[in-house]
């Protein structure tokens, strides 16, 4: 099956200061590279997870795909159509087929609009004013399991879970082929998180929507995604099927992230790997492998040479960028019973 969305070598750059100020402050360049050559594809009905710490560039990738941010280079193809070559008006019909769920469930909804106005706003934005707004509101509320009388409520009258359902309903308004969900469970209680994820999974099943889930919550990734990409300082450091990466991470950064993920089994003891220090600033990227300042396996070459991508010997679709990828061996991350060594 051909890809619904195909992103090739995407690069996004933000200007931080004028050229003169940059020179005066000793910065070589007055901009930062927020996304550095990211490539991936999503097929219809598939779910891809983008994982990484804050500032890794995940949300910038999403904002660039839906046209809220311009790339400096790279290709974004939707059903074979290269979007970056189109004018804003030519791009609009394609953007209509993608919807974004923003991070903060309540804060992302305009406080002055009723639920009905929020749900039908996408029709107005896209010039579909002939739609029956009452009927559409009822349809969308039904799809996300909310009563019809919620149409008259305002965002402050909604719980976090209800606001998230309204966010999902709004994303569904234009019957998209792709939904980009930025931290879909952020700010929600654990029980409500499960409800929202089950709702998304059910809708995806029924409607065949592709999902791009951006999160640092690895339980969400494990529960929801077919494939995952791990981002560090604007680059993918490991990409593969969720099963393969959870089963055998090959990049030390992925290994550390997975080791910090709480296991459902309360008796399990994890070999948690502490990451040294903070994520470096993208304004001052480390040389060579950019993870070397925090990597427990770093050797001399790591600070000198950028690692080229390599693929797993058993799975060509599982790739990683590391000079010394972790061995294909039983995981040191597997939970062990208390008292066991
Ligand atoms: Fe660690 Fe070196 Fe691999 Fe980078 S290239 S992740 S520093 S071992």
Boltz pocket constraint, residues with backbone or C-beta under 6 A from the ligand:
constraints:
  - pocket:
      binder: B
      contacts: [[A, 251], [A, 252], [A, 253], [A, 289], [A, 290], [A, 291], [A, 292], [A, 293], [A, 295], [A, 296], [A, 297], [A, 298], [A, 299], [A, 302], [A, 305], [A, 307], [A, 321], [A, 322], [A, 323], [A, 324], [A, 325]]
      max_distance: 6.0
